[in-house]
Amino acid sequence: MQNAHQSALNAKHSMLDQRIASESQRPLPDQMLLAELKKQKLRVKEALAR
């Protein structure tokens, strides 16, 4: 069961990483959105470390 949870967290982490990269490539990136995405990514990373 733990592996399924970790797999889901890894997938979410990768998705957030892609969204951050995509938003960063825009001519005028939304800084508020980037900050929120980075916070979410950090929360997922912390959950993975547990």
C-alpha positions as CSV (number, residue, x, y, z in Angstrom):
1,M,0.0,0.0,0.0
2,Q,2.8,2.4,0.8
3,N,4.3,1.9,-2.7
4,A,1.0,3.0,-4.3
5,H,1.1,6.1,-2.1
6,Q,4.7,6.9,-3.0
7,S,4.0,6.3,-6.7
8,A,1.1,8.8,-6.5
9,L,3.3,11.3,-4.8
10,N,6.1,10.8,-7.3
11,A,3.7,11.4,-10.1
12,K,2.3,14.5,-8.5
13,H,5.8,15.8,-7.9
14,S,6.7,15.2,-11.6
15,M,3.5,16.9,-12.8
16,L,4.2,20.0,-10.6
17,D,7.7,20.1,-11.9
18,Q,6.4,20.1,-15.5
19,R,3.8,22.9,-14.7
20,I,6.5,25.0,-13.0
21,A,8.8,24.6,-16.1
22,S,6.0,25.4,-18.5
23,E,4.9,28.5,-16.6
24,S,8.5,29.7,-16.3
25,Q,8.9,29.5,-20.1
26,R,6.0,31.9,-20.7
27,P,6.9,35.4,-21.7
28,L,5.3,36.8,-18.6
29,P,5.1,34.0,-16.0
30,D,2.5,34.4,-13.3
31,Q,4.7,34.8,-10.2
32,M,1.8,34.0,-7.8
33,L,1.1,30.8,-9.6
34,L,4.8,29.8,-9.6
35,A,5.0,30.4,-5.9
36,E,2.0,28.3,-5.2
37,L,3.2,25.5,-7.4
38,K,6.6,25.5,-5.7
39,K,5.0,25.4,-2.3
40,Q,2.9,22.4,-3.4
41,K,6.0,20.7,-4.8
42,L,7.8,21.2,-1.5
43,R,4.9,19.7,0.4
44,V,5.0,16.7,-1.8
45,K,8.7,16.4,-1.5
46,E,8.4,16.5,2.3
47,A,5.7,13.8,2.2
48,L,8.0,11.6,0.1
49,A,10.8,12.0,2.6
50,R,8.7,10.7,5.5
